[in-house]
Amino acid sequence: MSKSIAIVTLAISIAAAVLIFSIYPPNPINILLGITIGAIIDTAIYVKENKNGL
C-alpha cells in the first residue's frame, strides 16, 4: 500500500516540476520551487492517507 502511494507522490512531484518548467525556464530557483511544491503535495497526500490510521 505505501509503495503505491510513494509511486503516486513521485509522479505528482515530477508533474509539478514539468508544469513549472513549461511556464518558467529551468534554473536553480525554479528547480527548488518545483521540489518544494512537490514536497507540499506529497505531505498533504501522506497526511490524508494516514489520517485513517491515527
Buried (B, 14 or more C-beta within 10 A) or exposed (E): EEEEBEEEBEEBBEEBBEEBBEEEEEEEEBEEBBBEBBEEBBEEBBEEBEEEEE
